[in-house]
Amino acid sequence: MSGQQRRRRIVHVVDSFAVGGLENVIVQPINRLLAERFEHVVLSLTIMSDFKQCITQPDVRFIELHKPAGHAAALFRTSTNCCENFNPMWCTVATWLG
């Protein structure tokens, strides 16, 4: 590629983004992958806590969908649309959907 190389976008889908082991698994690659080559979006189905301050990379986008308790079928369409609009190279889903 000539000129500036387009950064590859990765969308990380989680139930919530708060202190926990699963969230640490997401924070580590975000902080370690080169910011010049990768762009990250963290999509939380419910809420985010101050834990997002553990991410040291610049320009990481955080989105909360505020899913209510129980099943929320309409949220499936919203989260799918978000992922499609971001046009990610990779999408990780780390959530309990039970």
Phi and psi in degrees as a GROMACS rama.xvg file:
@    title "Ramachandran Plot"
@    xaxis  label "Phi"
@    yaxis  label "Psi"
@TYPE xy
-98.4463  157.248  SER-2
69.7077  -150.113  GLY-3
-78.9918  133.892  GLN-4
-82.8852  135.901  GLN-5
-69.6381  133.879  ARG-6
-71.5835  143.243  ARG-7
-86.7005  130.016  ARG-8
-94.9872  133.69  ARG-9
-122.445  127.33  ILE-10
-105.905  126.016  VAL-11
-107.182  114.181  HIS-12
-100.786  124.85  VAL-13
-133.544  158.286  VAL-14
-68.0683  -50.5418  ASP-15
-145.609  157.613  SER-16
-119.593  88.3951  PHE-17
-138.037  179.938  ALA-18
-59.443  128.573  VAL-19
172.7  168.424  GLY-20
-65.2848  -42.0198  GLY-21
-63.0929  -41.0755  LEU-22
-65.6255  -36.5566  GLU-23
-61.5028  -35.7719  ASN-24
-64.1264  -28.8803  VAL-25
-83.4126  -40.0123  ILE-26
-62.3784  -41.4277  VAL-27
-58.601  -52.872  GLN-28
-66.5165  -33.5928  PRO-29
-60.6361  -45.1987  ILE-30
-73.1821  -25.3494  ASN-31
-94.7805  -26.4324  ARG-32
-73.749  143.798  LEU-33
-63.8835  125.273  LEU-34
-63.798  -26.3506  ALA-35
-71.2856  -21.5008  GLU-36
-109.032  -22.7075  ARG-37
-130.505  142.859  PHE-38
-121.16  136.006  GLU-39
-119.386  144.189  HIS-40
-128.684  127.442  VAL-41
-105.499  116.107  VAL-42
-108.891  108.878  LEU-43
-99.5603  127.441  SER-44
-67.8754  -29.5924  LEU-45
-113.799  -92.4955  THR-46
-129.286  168.642  ILE-47
-125.896  145.346  MET-48
-108.561  -174.367  SER-49
-66.4171  -5.42751  ASP-50
-57.3857  -24.2205  PHE-51
-63.2782  -16.5473  LYS-52
-71.1762  -10.3476  GLN-53
-72.0835  -16.0571  CYS-54
-82.7195  122.112  ILE-55
-99.3959  -11.3742  THR-56
-71.8553  143.775  GLN-57
-77.2047  159.867  PRO-58
63.3555  25.9278  ASP-59
-82.3242  129.553  VAL-60
-93.9203  139.459  ARG-61
-121.332  128.079  PHE-62
-129.319  129.063  ILE-63
-109.629  130.556  GLU-64
-99.6783  -7.67138  LEU-65
53.9864  48.7035  HIS-66
-62.2555  131.212  LYS-67
-74.712  167.313  PRO-68
-61.7285  147.934  ALA-69
89.513  -168.026  GLY-70
-81.4011  140.129  HIS-71
-134.343  85.258  ALA-72
-59.4084  -36.3122  ALA-73
-64.1642  -28.4908  ALA-74
-67.1312  -28.5245  LEU-75
-59.1578  -44.9856  PHE-76
-65.4482  -42.0835  ARG-77
-61.8362  -46.5061  THR-78
-68.2611  -36.8218  SER-79
-63.9401  -43.3728  THR-80
-62.9061  -39.9965  ASN-81
-59.5988  -47.6017  CYS-82
-64.1585  -40.8065  CYS-83
-65.9415  -40.6932  GLU-84
-65.7308  -31.8069  ASN-85
-78.1194  -18.5613  PHE-86
49.0647  59.6137  ASN-87
-75.4968  151.877  PRO-88
-73.4396  -33.1482  MET-89
-145.494  141.829  TRP-90
-129.81  121.001  CYS-91
-102.167  134.846  THR-92
-117.026  114.022  VAL-93
-128.559  78.54  ALA-94
-151.476  158.375  THR-95
-95.0148  115.567  TRP-96
-104.849  16.6254  LEU-97
